[in-house]
Amino acid sequence: MEKTLVFRTLHEAVPGAKWRSLFDYHWPAYEAWYLAEGERERPAYLSCYNALRRHMPELLDTYRALCELAGGGDLAARFLSLYQPPAYITGCSQAVLARPGAPLLARNYDYPPELCEGTVLYTRWNGRGVIAMTDCLWGVLDGMNEQGLAVSLAFGGRKAVGEGFGAPIILRYLLEFCDSVPQAAEVLARVPSHMAYNITLTDAAGRYVTAMIAPDRRASIRRVPVATNHQKKIEWYAHALASETLIRERQLSILVDDPATTEGRLLEAFAAPPLFRRDYARGLGTIYTAAYWPATGRVNYRWPGQTLELAFEHFPEQQLRVRYGPR
Amino acid sequence: MNKITSIADVRRHFRNNKEPVYFISATNFNLLGIGDWVGNFRHINYIDCFDGQQRNVFVPKEKFPRDFESIEDINNYLLEHKEVIDFIQSRAAGENAGVAAFLMFDEHTEEICRQLGLRVAFPPAALRSRMDNKIETVRIGNKAGVPSVPNVLAKVGSYRELLEVSRELGDDLVVQTAYGDSGHTTFFIASEEDYYKHAEEIEAEPEVKIMKRINCRGSAIEACATRCGTVVGPLMTELVGFKSLTPYKGGWCGNEMFAGAFSQEVRDKAREYTFKFGEALREEGYRGYFELDFLIDMDSGEVYLGELNPRVTGASSLTNVAAFAHSDIPLFLFHLLEFSEVDFDLDIEEINERWSHPDSVDSWSQLVIKHTDESVDLLTRAPRTGVWTLGEDNRIAYDHYSYHPHAAENEREAFFLRISGPGDFRYEGADLGILITRGRLMDDDFQLTERAKAWIEGIRGEYAGQPLQDPVVEEVAVTHAIGGGNFKIL
């Protein structure tokens, strides 16, 4: 069983026709997902709006503009708030290689390919350039802004679900309004997340942290350069076993702790087991590798045999078809 | 604005009104036509009875079928809906979004309104809920000198206990719980066997109202308690439990309003009681619109307090369209005035005097037509809202579109408000529509007239449905349809 996914890059400074076509293309699938547990299980528009206004007020203008492009309807607006979305889980490995003057944030995104949008969006919605791999149409799986902040998310491997936002919109908020790791860490400490996530960030100055956020306890934000799919100790053994989170974490830790590890060696490691995963059958296969150099504004998206090299200064719109399957 | 001292002032004040006023409910039935009196008045409804033709009715386009539990639930859904919020905000002046009126609302509704900048034009939900308690109603009535049917209030744990506490009432009893639709929470008990049918519901209550059973007719009267006194509308008859209209035994299914409803003595007594009750309500902190049910004892001519509804009701559609309402102002305008920030001093006694005169009360009736079969189907055809005519052959025909009952000019015409339409599920108890016509629909023995029957059959004949083949779809249809088993929208 082979799956394919088309990645595309889109450059649109202010929300407009390109974003709208993205919405129109993906909405039927997102609508079905959003309604999967029943319409009534999702919070009302007023609650979504209030939550955004309370926790991420600076995002409201962009949110309104996107809702308008999405047709101004009730359900789309609730979905786009990413407030209390249906629960979802992923794999993912991420690491910061904090070399002086050229920090690198690299990650593998492990997820069912049919559920990945495959869109790299370059926008200037709030006065700064942001390049990000999108999820839920404006949320961010990983990305970087012109001010030199790079972020990436991984599922935290816990079953807790509570009041809060889907992590992708929190990452979007970070990239739209934060310049540095300390600023972003302050946001991650206060904005509630509906599930457990590990967010790794680095900035142009070479600072880095991993924030372990969850709906049921205070965020733990520490100067840790790697994260996989558990928070401190293992709580969900089945997921930990299936995703091999401990093996991946140990591998990454060894690599980044070794002063001899070069960028090339780290990225090669992401392209090989145990970090590169072929578990597409269970939806835990690697869909892409991303590498962000926030100090120089460069980003690579990598697949076996293919690479997209992009930068704030160089961002051609293109498409790239990727096949996934057991080798 | 200067102090309002005349009816002309009230009319001018509301005609020139700039602040948005909303009636938020499942349909606009209860306050049909009020928009003609109040500038910037809008209905926000879940059901569009007018197929988009009525400018002052706003219905969100994107709706999901939900298993609503109550009208409060529908209203909260509406107020948290993006299209509704956008609509309200587009008409707001800064933080002030205007005034909201409801048939039903709860504490959550109040919280949403606060957030949206809407002022609720009713006493707080908690106070309304306390007033709505049937046992509380008896107490307020007793204090005000408005008698209830001989009764005792007590906690009942067994049939023996029931007999003990009600010894002086005889053995033919009516037991009511504190809350709930009278059609569903009134139990007739003349034997131990009757008792066991309802024992569980009765024994679950901390206190029930136990009444002597009398031979009575139901009646309804609407009023508005203002700071200048209580304005009282005319006494109306009630249509109750007709099998051709409702599947609910004892369920309300319409009203008649006419000058000669009951005897002059009964009418005078009901008006007097209503005025006194309104004044007593104000002492309790309640003000504004309310409705009282009176039970008229057919043997003794006594008038007894039945029930209080602290709100607009299904009878408001008649109270607010009759001649007196148009020669002065509809009763609901007194309510809006009481909840406005305008100072007023009106001679309520003079108004009540005028409204009690038989010339003030022209004759109107309404029928609430529900689906009475146990069958469930999907409607493919429904009669449109507007004016219909009844021909010599007793067939009905659509005449023209209108949003107002006044458009029906004589007894061969009626205004029909369509509730269930094509694409809706038709199930037992579903509201199909409401027919409002001039003249009476019952005879002096409280039986439906031939004209009433012809209208009911005519309207039913305009509906057509497609049977549901799949029992799973049917199950879903019943639980998701508004009113599915849990409550009635009217």
Interface residues (C-beta under 8 A of the other chain):
Chain A: E39 R40 A44 Y45 L46 S47 Y49 N50 C67 G72 G73 D74 L75 A77 R78
Chain B: P60 K61 E62 F64 R66 Y77 L79 E80 H81 K82 E83 I85 D86 I112 Q115 L116
